[in-house]
């Protein structure tokens, strides 16, 4: 163990990019430097320090951070390198932090990075104070009162603007677009974009009560939306699906998938859109319905975008509060956030799901008016459509099925 004094403040960003990272770096650096602290930006997440390389750092000061708060990306980079991958990489990470003299650490990331922060905090036993800041466009960290994670609002804004263009493209060309949005395990981002842009239908994991959903059920929901819209005289539309549906759909229907550095499915390597397009096209053709389908993935365009004013302001507060927590507070390890304008902190242990020994995930709450509103303004089949004779007749006439066949096929949606 090194005897070097651990008095520096370190900043590290890990996981995937999100708008606002530079805002945190800027405000945290300015406040720490004004308090006389040396600030070290650890480059590329845990990539280099997990190898024991302490040369890949950036000395942060007011001059090189004062005007970055409105920019996207991260001036210190980012990566998904997992220092818990092996015993040696964790030892390297610990020794690197000690060699750099870091006694206060700001970690910027989602649930995976927060678990790493918790593990480091436990290992150092109070010698390393850690403030974790909630960064993810997925908005799935369990903050109280449905407080957003930073980056989410910008991602939703960027995504909604892109979707507005896609919807006009759909109308102009008479096509149906199947858009897969980022959003690991949860549907916050997909539903947020869908509501903001007025997409025809949005499908998220939380829509389903069952643990695993057959692909054919998801396809049937899309078929129903397309046919119902046709019965209204419109042969175009936009369907948004959260990529977290890949965790929800029966893996037998999806095939084998690679994992990322955190041991999670690499969604980017799964051509979910193409799978949906081909399967949906076949099912519609079997019913005499011919629709031109186009699939698109919406993701990287949102992650490194310049933050909107909401996230610029939000991250400035978060960076400042993280430094205040580390240098003024008596506690030494927590998720730090801002609530009603005041600094708040949740100890790492309170964020652990005891059943899974991992960070708790915030899912979309279906028992809210917010979710209810989202469902009211979508176009999709409901029970009345297949149980009311007049509605059933109008829908089945769009296909080669008779009323009974139509009801029997689409009843799977409601099982």
N, C-alpha and C positions, 0 to 999 in steps of 0.2 A: 504494500500500500504506500502511495506517495505521501510525503509530508508537506507537499506544496499547499500553500494557503488557498482555500477554495472561496474566493471572494468575488469572482467575475459573474456576470449575468450572461447566460447563453440563450439563444433563440434557435429553435429547430422546427422545420415544417415537414410533415410526413403524410403519406397517403396520396390522394389525388388533389390536383389544384382546385381552388375555389376563389371566386372574386373576393378581394378584401385582405388577402394575406399580407400584401405590402402595407396596408393601412395599420395592421397590428404591429408589424416590424417598425414602422415609422414612429408611432406614438410610444411604443415601449422603449425604443432606443432613446428618443428625446427625453423622456422622463427619467430613465436610468442614468443617462449621461449628465443630466442636470443635477442628479443626486451624487455625482462623482463616481459612478460605477463604470468599469470597462465592460463593453458589450461585444460579445462574440457571436457572429452568425455562423452556424454550423451548416456547411454546404451540402446540398443533395440529401436531405433527410439523414437517416442513419447509415447511408451507404458507406461512407469512408470511415467514420469512427467505429463501425462494427468490424472493420478490417484493421483497426488500430492505427489508422492514418489520421494524425491531428494537424496535418498541413493544409487540409482543404477547409479553411475557415475564412471569414471575412470580418475584419474589424469594422464594426458599425459605429457611426457617429452622426451628429446632427447634420453635417454637410451632405453626407451621402444617403440620408433617409428623409430629409425634411419635405421633399416634394414628390415622394413616391406613393402617397396615400390614395391618389386617384387612379393609379395604374393597375392593370391586371397582372397575372402571373406572380412570380416570387423572385426577388433579387437574390435570394439564397438558395434557389432551386427547391426541389422536392423529390422524393422517391418513396417506393413501397418496400424498400429493403427492411427485412425483419430481423432485428438483432437477437430475437429469441429463437431463431432458426436452429442454432447449435449452442452448446455450452461455451465454445470458444468465442463466437461472435458477441455473446453477451458479456463475457469477460473483457473483450476488446473495447466494447462500448463503455463499460465502467471505468476501465483504465484511461481511456481517452478523455472522459469527462474530468477525471482527476488531474490528468496532465495539463489540461486546459485551464485548470483552476476555477472551474465553474461550481459555484455553490448555490446559485439560483438559476433555475431553468424554466423557460417558457416553451411548452410544447404546443404546436398548432396542428390540429388534426381531428379526425373523426373517432369512431369507437375503437378501431384497431390501435391507433396512436395513443389513445387514452389508456388502453390496457397496458401498453408498453410503459407509459408514464407511471402508472400505478406500480408496476413491477420494479422499475428503477427506484421509485420512492421507498418501497419496502426494503429493497436491498441496501440502500444507503442509510437507512435507519435514522433519518433526521439530519444527516450531514448535507443532504441535497434537498433544497426546497423546490417544489415543482408547482407551477400554475399551468393547467391545461386549458386552452381556449377552443371552443366548439366550432370547428370548421368542417362543413360538408354541405354540398348542394342537395344532398339527400334529405336533410332536415330531420334525421332520425335519431338524434341524441335526446335523451329523456330530460329535457329542461322543463321546469315548472311552467304552468299557465300557458302552455303551447308557445313559449318564446322560441323564435326562429334561431337556427344555427346561422352563423354568418356565411354569406355567399349564396344562400338559398334564394333570397328575394331578387338578387341580380340575375341568377340563373333562370328564375321564373320569368323575369322581364325579358331577357334575351330570347328565351324559348318561345314565349308568347308572340313576340314580334316575328320570329321566323315562321311560326305556325299560321299567323295571319296571312303571310305570303303563300304558304302551302295551301291554305283554304281557298284563296283566290285562284291559285293554279288548278285546284281540283274543280272549281266551278267553271273555269274557262275551258278546260280540256275534257270535262265530263268523266273524270277518273275518281277512283277511290284511293286514298293514300293511307298506308299502314305505317305509323310513325312509332318507333321504339325509342323511349327516352331513358336516360340514365336514372338510377334510383334503386340502389341495392336493397333488396328485401321489402322495401316499403313503397307506397305510392304517392307520397307527399308532392314530389316534384311533378310527376305526370299529371296528377289531378289539378295541381296549381296551374300548370300550363294549359290544361284542357279547359278549366273554368275561365281563365283569363282570356283565352282566344276564342272560346265558344266552339270547341271541337264537337263533332257529331256525337262521339262516344269516347269515353276513357275507361280503360280496364286496369285495375290495380290488384295486387295480391289480397288486400284487405276485403275485397268484394266477396271473397269465398270463405265459408265457414270450415270446409273440409281441409285437412292437412295437405293433401295432394289433389290436384285437379287434372282430369284427363284433357289432353290437348283438344279432343273433339268437342268438349263442352265450351272451351274458349272460342273455337272456330264457329260453333253454332250461335254463340252470342253475336259474333261479328256478322254472320249470315243474316240473323234476324234484324240487325240494325240496317244492313244494306237493303233488305227486302222491304222493311217498313218505310224507309225513306223513299224507295221506288214507288210505293203505294201513295206517297204524297206528291209524286210527280217530279222527284229529284233523283237523278241517277249518279250523283257524285257525293262525296263526303270525305271526312277525315276521321280516322280512328287512332287514338293514342293508347299505347300499352306501356306500362312500366316494365323495365328490363327485369325487375324483381320477380316478374311472373315466371322467369326461368327457374327460380327456387320453388315456385308453387306448382308448376306443371310436373306431372309424373315423369321422372327421369327416363323411364323406359321409352317415352315418346320423343325424347330429345337426343339420346345417344351420349357418348362419353364426352367430358369437357375437362380442359386443363384448369389448374389452380394457379392463383397468383402467389406473391411472396408471403401473404398472410394466410395462405391455405384456403382461399375462397375461390369460387368459380370465376374464371376470367370471362366475363360477359362479352367483352369485345371480340373474343374468338368464336362466339356462337352466332351464326347467321339466323337469328330468330325471325327477322323480317322476311327473309327468303322462305323459311319454313312455313310461316303463316301464309305468305302469298300463294305458294304452290298448293298447300292443303286447302285453303279457303277457295281458291280458284276451282279446284277439282270438285269440291262439295257443291259449289254454286252451279257448275256446269251440269252436274247430275240432276239438278232441279230445273234445268232449262234457263238458268239465269246467267247471262254473259255480261261480265263487268271487267273493265280494264283496271287492274290493280298495280299500284306502285308502292314499294317499300322504301323507307328511309330511316336512318338512325340519327337521333338528335342527342349529342353529348358533348364532344370536345369543343364545340362552338361556344358552350356556356361556361366552361370551367376556368378559363383564363381571361375572361372578358373584363374590361374596366368596370369597377363596381359602380352601381347607381348610388345617388346621394344617401339613401338609407344605409347601405353597407359601408360607405365611407365614414359616416358618422358613428355607426355601430362599432366598427373595428377600431376607430380612434379611442372610443371609450374602453373597449376591451383591453387594448394594449396598455393603456394608462392604469386600468384597474389591476391588471396582472402584476405590474411592477409594484403598485401600492400593496397588494396582497403579500408579495414576496418580501418586501423590505420593511413593511410596517406591521404585518399581522403576526399573531402568535402561532397560528397553524402553519403547517409546512407542506401540505400536499392536497390539492383539490381541483375540481373543475370550477373555473371562475367565469361568471357571467354577469350581466347587468339586468336588474329588474326594477322597474319604476324609477330609473335613473340612479340607482344605488348599487354598489358592488355586492355581489353575493357569491358564496362558495359552497360547493357540495363535496364533502370528503370522498375520495375515490371509492372507499369500501361501500358507501351507500349507493353507488352506481352499479354494483355487481349483481347480476342475476344469479342467485344461489343455485338454481337448477343447472345452469350451463357453465357457471364460473367464467362468464364473459360479461362485457358491458351491456347493460339493459338497452333494448331497442325501443324507440317510440314508433308505434304504428298509428295509422290513421284511425281515429275514433269514429266508428260508424254510428254511435249513439249521440250524435251532435247534429244541430241544424246545418252546420257547415257541410257535413257529408250529405245530409238530406237534400240541400239545395243543389249540390253537384249532380245528384241523380235525377232531380226534377227536370233539369234542362238538357238532358241527353235524349237522343232518339234511340230507343232499344225496345225489344219486345218485353211486354209484361204479361201477367197471367190473363188479364182481361182480353188481351189481343187474341189469345188462342181459345178462350172459353166463351166469348161473345160471338154469336153466329155472324152478325153483320161485319164485324172487324175481321173475323177469321176468313170470311169469303173474300174480302177485299185484298187481304194479304196473300192467300193461296192463289188468287188469280194472277199474281205476279210470277208464279212458278208453274211447273208442270205437275205439281202435287194437287190432289183434291183436299178438301177441308180436313177429312179424317187423317190423311197421311201427314198433312202439315202439322196438325196438332200433336200427333204421335211423335214426330221427329223433334219438334222444338220443345216438347215437354221436358226434355233432358236438362234444359237450362234451369228449371225450377226445382230439380230434385236435390 
